[in-house]
Every structure is written in C-alpha cells, then in structure tokens.
Amino acid sequence: MRIFVAGGAGFVGSHFVRQLLADAYPALGRAHVLVLDKLTYAGNLANLEAVADHPRLDFVQGDVCDSALVTSLMRDVALTVNFAAETHVDRSIHDAEAFVRTNVLGAQTLFRCAVEAGVRRLVHISTDEVYGSIEVGSWPEDHQLAPNSPYAASKAAADMLALAYHRTHGLDVRVTRCSNNYGPYQYPEKIIPLFVSNLLDGLTVPLYGDGRNLRDWVHVDDHCRAIALVADRGRAGHIYNVGGGTELSNVDLVEHLLGLLGRDWSAVRRVADRPGHDRRYSVDTKKIAALGFHPHVDFREGLAATVRWYRENRAWWEPLKALVQREPAPLHF
C-alpha cells in the first residue's frame, strides 16, 4: 500500500509516520509512505530523523496548495491522510490569512487532486474546536458547528468542503475531530511544551484569565491509533470524534506540571485572557468507540513521560524556542 501523508513533519503527522514505518497499524500493512511538508515553523525534519533512512519513506518538501505537485504525488496512492494545517489559535488571532490558505485552500487542493487521481480513501484531520464552546454535556458528530476563532473557522470550512466532495464527487473522505493533544515533538508554542520548557529553564509560565477553561486531553499516540482505525474501519462521508477521557481545567494542568517539575505557584503569572477564548470543549466519543477505539495512555503517566522527553531532548526544542521568542509580533501566550 502507498500512503500519502500531507503535513507529515509536524507534531501529530510525524508521530503517525513513525508509527506507520514501525508497522504499528497492521491493518494498513507494510505501507510505503510519501510525506509532503512545507517545513514552515512547525514542520521539522528533526521530527522524522529516527526514520529518515527508512527504505519505505519518501519525503518531498512542498506546499499542499501546489496542485501540480500534489497531483503528481497522488499517483498510485491508496490512502491520503491530511495533517497539513496551521493550528495555533493565537497566531490566527494575529493574522488569519495563512490559516485560510493552508487549512481551506490546501484541504480543497487535496480533495480535488484525490478525486482526479482516483485515491480510494482520504482521512482529513480536524479539531473539536469547530464546535465552539459547550457548558455541559458533550458534542456528537452531528452537532451544529459554531467556531469562535479564525483557526477553528478555517478548520470548519475544510470539514464542510470534505463532506461536499464526498456528496458531489463520491470521494471516500472520513473526518476526525480530536481534543487537545500532548506528547513528544510538540512545537513549543503550545501550552504543555511551552510551560514545561519555561519551567525547566527556571522561568515563569503565563496562565490565561482565571485558568478555569476546560479541555479534554489525549496522548498523540492514542490520537494516531484512532486515525489508523478510521482509515481502516471508518465509513465514507462520516465524522469521528476522538477524545482521551481526561477533562482538566488549565489550573489543574498547571498543578500537574508544577508537581512534575518541582516548582510552585510562584512560577505562574496571570495574563489577560485571549479574545474569544472558548470555555469548555467536550466530544462524545461513542461513535469511534463502536469501531473499537479506547485510549491506552493514562494521562498522569503520559504527562510524566512527556515531561521526561522534553527534559532529555533540549537539543530538539531549544532552537525552536528561540524562533518563537524572535516572533516579529508577540503571540498571546
């Protein structure tokens, strides 16, 4: 089987590629993997260093919006998985243009090229943020979308395009909407690697507002297992929520991190809340559970392992952290 992975040098995409090449997903076979990544700030060849010389891996640096390139790469592809996206909400608040280009136009380019190339299956990776905010309960997959950030709006637009390509062109596309991910190789502008790296360096960490925003956390390995399951057993034109079953406030998360790193609340500074900050996300996961998915990674164990990884891999994150700190306009961390 030949699998095309768009955005395969990013955090989640690179984990999926490494696991594919380790034959962790038997239903997908001993796949030959073709990765396309533009290698912008969050796409990093170091994420694929462990498999760089693997005989079943080909890497192409390029733009998912380049239709001629994407068309050429999709020849003889059985499965496409689209991780290519701008993902940081704060960046989308500062400047939404790149999010619309990559998340909407890039996705549409993939869908069109897949139809033209006769790709049999495409899994499009989305987010629970497309649903907006929910005070109580959990969103089922057919819940009305109500995105509140430019990032979430761009992902919701891509989801609608994916389903439109299924209905109009018969594309076998399956959409996954996952809750907050954590794990190794996550770019250090996101909350867990940002806070861990700051605490390791003896710095303070910025906590938005009252810190009571609630998120569900899932380890990247569980997320990628869910994607492989949807690719194998999911249904064309269907959406699958993916969650980890661990709902925490940001205050609770910080408490865990402080304990793991031997710091106290004097290391936390309160900052103004970001515009349009959703209060709570929660996805109903019964549909993917019916396919056989259940999270394997215990949150406390997974978080401790993640902290160890950042402690032991300064050579990976320190250069990236320096890039974040040199941003021309400050991000709302």
N, C-alpha and C positions, 0 to 999 in steps of 0.2 A: 504494500500500500504506500502511496505517495501522499504525504500530508503537508499542506502549505500553512505556515503559521505567520500571520501578519502581526508585527509588534512583538516578535519572539525574543527580543533582547531586553525587554522591560522586566519589571518585578514578577508579575504573575506569568507572563508569557515565557520567560526563561525557565521558570520552575517547571512549567508544562513540558517544555522542550527537553530539559534534562531528564525528566521522568519518562518521557516517551523513549528516549535513547537508552534508558536503563531498563526498558521493557516492563515498566511498572503497570501498564494498561494492556493486559493480554488481549482484550477484545479488539484492540486497534492493531494488533500484530507487531511484527518487527518492521516498523514503518521507516521509510526514507523520509527525512524531514527537511523541508525547504523553508528557511526563515527569511522574511523580509523585514527590515527595520531601518528607519531613517537615521538612527543614532543621534537623536536630539538629546537634550539634557538628561532625560530619564532612561533613554536607551543606551545600554552599556555593554560593550563586547566582553568586559570582565565577567559579566553575569553568565556568559557561555564558555568561559575559559576551561572549565572542567570537561567540556565535551568538544572543544574546538577542533580536535583532530579525529573526531569520530567519523568512521567511513560512511555512516548513513546521514550525515549532516552537510547541507549546503547553506551558506549564508550569502545574502545579497543585501548590500546597503542601498536603500532607495525609498522613495516616497509612495505611500499607499494611494495617493491621489494621482499617480502617474499611470494612466490607464494602459498605455502601450506596454510599459514594464509589467504591470500586473497581468495583463493578457498573456504575455509571453511566459510568465512563471506558472500560470494556471494550467498549462497543457499537461494532460495525463494526471491531474490531481484528483484523488478520490474524496478527500476531506479538506476543507479550509476552516481554520479557527481564527477568528478576528479579535486579537487583543489590542490592536493599534488604536491608541486614544491618548488625548490629553486628559488628565484625571484630577488635577489638583484644584479644588474649588476656589481657593484664594487667588490662584492665577487667573481663573475665569472671571472673577470679580474685577480684577485689574484690567484685563484685556481678553475679551471673549472671541476675538477673530480666529485665533489658532484653533480654538475648540470647535468652532463651526466648520472650519476647513477640514481638520483631521477626523473629527467624530461624526460629521454628517457627510461631507463630500467624500471623504476617504471610505466610509462604510458603503455609500452608494456606488462608488467605483468598484469595490469588491463584489457587491451584489450583481452589478451589471456584467462584470467580467466573468463571474461564476456562471451566470446564465449562458453567456456566449460560448464559454469553454466546455459546457456540459458537466460542471462539477456536481457530483452526486449529493454531497452534504456540505452544509456550512453552519458552524456554530458561532453565533455572534455574542460577545461578552458584554453585558450591560451592568447595571447597578441598581441597588434598591433605592437610590436617591431619586429615581424618576417618579416615585410615588408621592414625593413631598414629605410631609410630617404626619405622624399619627399619634394621638394622645393615649389611646388604649387599643388593645387587640393587635391583630397582625394583618398585613395586606395579602389577599390572594392574588393570583396572577392576573385575574380579570378586573382588578380594581382600577378605577379611573386614574390616569396619570395627572400629577399636579406638581411638576418640578419647580423648585424655588431658586435655583442658582443657574447661571448660564451653562455651567458644566452639566448639571442634571438635565437642563432643557435640550442640550445638544445630544445627549445620550437618548433621551426620549424620542427625539426626532429620528435618530438612527433606528431605534426599535420599530417605529412606525413604518419606516422605509423597508426594513427587513420583512415585516409581515405583508406589506404591499407587494414586494417582489415574490413572495410565496403565492399570494392570491392571484396576481396578474400574470406572472411568468412561470408559476409552478416550481420555483426554487425551493429545494428542501433546506429551509433555514430553521434553526432552533435557537431560541434566545435564552440566555441565562442572566438572572439578576441576583447578584450576590451582595451580602452585607459586608461590613468592614473587614479587610484582610490584614494579616500581620505575618511576619516571618522574616527569614534572612533575605538579603539583597533588596530590601525595600528602600527606595530613594529617600534620603534623609531630610526631606521637607514634610513628610507625613508624620503624624503625631507620635507614634511609637519610636521610630528611629530618630526623630528629632529630639525627643525627650531623653532617650537612652544616651545618645551621643553627647548631648549637653551635660547630663548628669555625670557621665564618665569623665568629662573634661572639667568638672567642678563648677559648671555654670548653672544659672537658674533656668527654669522652664516656664513658658508663658501659658497660662490657663485662661481660656476664653470665658468671659462673663461669670456666672455663678458655678460653672462647671457641672451643671446638672443635666446637660444634654445626654441622652441615652442612645447607645449603639449596641448592636449585636456583633460579636467578633468571631471570625472563622480563620483558622490557620490556612495559609496558602496551599499547603499540601492537600487539605480536605477540599478546598475550592477546585483545585485541578483534578482531583478524583471525580468530583461532581461533573466537571466539564467532559471528561472522558466518558462518563456514564451517559450523559445526554447525547454525546456523539454516537454512542453505540445503541442505546435503547430508547432515546427520546423520539418524539413524533414530529414530523414536518409541520411547520407553522405554529408550534407550541412554545410557550414561555415556561421556564422553570426557575422558581425562587431557590436560592441557596443560602443557608444560614448555619451558624455554628452553635446556636442554642445557648450562648453566653451573653446576656444583656447586662451592660455596665454603664454607669454614668462616667463622665470624664474624670470626676473626682475619684471614683472607685479605681479607675485605671491608673491614675497618678499614684494613688496609695500603693497599689501593687508594685509599680516601678520604683518608687522611693524605697520600699522594703527590699527589693531585689538588689538595689544599688547602694544600700546603706546610707541613704540621705533622709532628711526630714522635711517638714513643710516650709522651713525657711528657704528651701531651694525653689519654691514655687512663687511666681509673681502673677498677679491677676492683671489681665489686659482687657480692653474693651471688646465686647462681643463683635463678631464679624456680621456684616449685613446679611439678612435673610437666613440666619443660622437655624436650620431645622432642629426641632426639639427632640424628636424621637423617631427612630426607624425600627420597624419590626416586620419581618416577612413570614408568611405562612408557608411552611416547607412540606406540607403533606403530599404535594404532587410529586416532588422529587424523591421523597421517602418511599412512595409507591414503586419507584424504579429500583429501590434497594439502597438508596444513599442514606448514610448516617455519619456524622462527624466522628473521626477516630482520635483526634488530638485534643487531650484535655487542656483547657485554657491555661491553667496555672503552670502545667508542665511545658506547654508550648511557649508561653511568655518567658519562662525562665531559660529555656533553650535559645530563644531569640536574643535575649539579653547577653547570654554567653557568646553567641555568634558575633554580635557587634563588639563585645569586649575583645574577642580574639581576632577580629578582622578589621583593625584600624586602617590597614593599607587599602582596603576597599572603600571605606566611607569617608576618610579624611579628605581626599581630593574632591569628592563630590560635595562635601560640606563647605569647602572653600568656595566652590562655584555658587552655592546657594547664598553665601554671605556676600558675594560680589554682585548680586542682582542689581540692575540699574534702578529699579523701583522696589522699595521694601515690600515684602509679602506680609500678609496679616496673620502671622503665625500665632 
